Amino acid sequence: MKNRSWAFLAGGLLVALLLAGVVSNYASSHPDGLDSSLLKGCTVDADDTIVGGSCPAQQARDHEFADSPLADYGVRGVSNSFVSTGLSGVLGVLVTFAIGAGGFWLLRRRGTTPTDGTNPTDGDTTTPAEGDPATSDDVRRRADAAS
């Protein structure tokens, strides 16, 4: 990979880490469209706890991974919410980057393996230039030998 490609990749990773680690703390804490539509028909208090009415959100339950280390946009065990959210975002970016890089590495290695079982370095891999007298003679000699 060229140096410019590495610089671009490192710059993109740095921007993603900054966005996940710092800017994510300033995201809105108000419910999005799905959450607010599920609360229609219910009365909620200041803590968004349902206190009355009837709505689809009353059937909500915790996710299977609610006890995981990175659940609820934070890191379990970190009491400072700013640091917890930022650290969760940074870990998420790093894990996603590692999985993506590993996948591309596997695809690249898989793409260089010939499917016919031959070694790509075996034989003549150069393409003769058109009109080159030396290569024209080589091609003519090979054609004569094959016939």
Disulfide bonds with the S-S distance in Angstrom:
Cys42-Cys55 1.95
